[in-house]
Amino acid sequence: MTTHPTAAALVSPAWLIGGLRNVPGYLATAQGGLTFVSDTPVFDVPLTQVSDVSWPWWWFGGGLKLTAAGQRWKITFVRPNGMPPPHPSMLDTGVGVFGLLTGTWHDIDAMRGLADVRSGREAGRRWREVLPG
């Protein structure tokens, strides 16, 4: 996999998808690292340790699958029905790249209704530049 560790910082609201439980949080990259935080940090790894990235066509560009920290993750940028948006306090963890971010903050306050689909697909487009599959 080719990644772009020198690319600008990027932060997006995202949800980990897993059976009956979806977890809201933020996916971020900066200075060659990839971090997902929710109420607690989920993973914080160098981009070089991210593998098996795929962008399932049936998610229409709004989500991906990847392996990070030795575990397989399904991540969507389109808010699942009935799920709350991630709370901005999740960004205060001080973990990984969050203390270094000065780049693009993707639609953190604008996630609602049909705008979620449009916004989620736009986030997917940006993330595909960082995590090509």
N, C-alpha and C positions, 0 to 999 in steps of 0.2 A: 504494500500500500504506500502511496506517495502522500505525504502530508506537507503542509506549508507552515512550519513552526515559526517563521518570521512574519506571518500574516498579522494584521491588526487584531486587537482584542475583540471578542464577540461574546455577548451574554444574551441568552434567550430564556423566557419561561418555557418549561418543558415538563412532561409527565413521564415517569417510568410506567410502562404498561406491564401488568402481570396478573393474569387471571381475574379474580374478583377484586383485586386491590390495585388501584392506580395511585401513584405517589407524585404529588406536585412538587416542583422545585425549579432550579435554574441550572442550565448547562452553560459552561463558560470555557473559553480558551484564551490564553495569553502566554507569551514568552515560552512557547513550546509545551504547554501543559493543557490538560483537559480535566475539568472538575464538574461534578454534579453534586449539588447540595439540596437538601430538603430541610426538615427540622434538624437533621444531623448530616454531616458529610457522608455521601454514599461512595464516591470514588474521587481520587485526585492522583492522576498519573501523567507521566510525560507522553506526548503524542506518539512517540516512538514505540510505546507499549500498548497502543490501541491497534487492534487487528480485526479482521473479518467484518469490515464495514459493508453493509448492504442497505440499499434504499428500495424496499419492496414497492413494486409498481402500484399495488392495490392501496397504498397509503398516499398516492398521488403527490409525492414529493414532500409530504408533511411529517415524515418520520423515518427513522432508521433503526437498524440493529447493529450492535458492535460488541466487541469483547474488550473490556477494560478491567484492570485489577484482577485478571484471571476469571472473570465472570461474564456471562452473556447478558446483554441488556437490550431491551426494546424501549426506544425513546420516541415520543411524539411531541410535535410542536403545536398540534391542534388540540385544544382542551377537550378531553372526553366529556360526554354528556353527564351532567350532574356533578362534575368535579369542580371544586373551587380553584380559583387561580392561585399560584404560589404567593405566599405572603412576602412582601419586600424585606421583612426582618430576617428571612433566610439568607439574605446577602451579607448579613453582619457576622458570619461565622469566622471571617479572617482566615479561612482555609484556602490553601492553594492560590489560584490565580485571582481570587476575589480582592486581595489586598493590592493587586498590581493593575487593576483594570482602569484604563483611560480611553477605551475604544468605543465600539458600537454597542449600545444598549438597545436591544430589539423589542419594541412594543411592550414594555413591562406593564404599563398601565392600561393598554388598549385591548385587552383580551375579553371580548364578550360577543355572544351570538354568532351570526354568520361572519362577522369580522374575524372570529377565531380561525376559520378555515383559510381565509385569504391571508391573514397574518401568519398563520402556521406554515402555509406553503411558502411564503416569502422567507421565513426563518429557515426552512429547509433548503431553499435555494442558496442562502448565505452559508449555511453549514456544509453544504455539499462541496463548496470551494475549499473548506478546511479539512473535511473528511470525505474525500472521494471514495466511491465504492467500486 
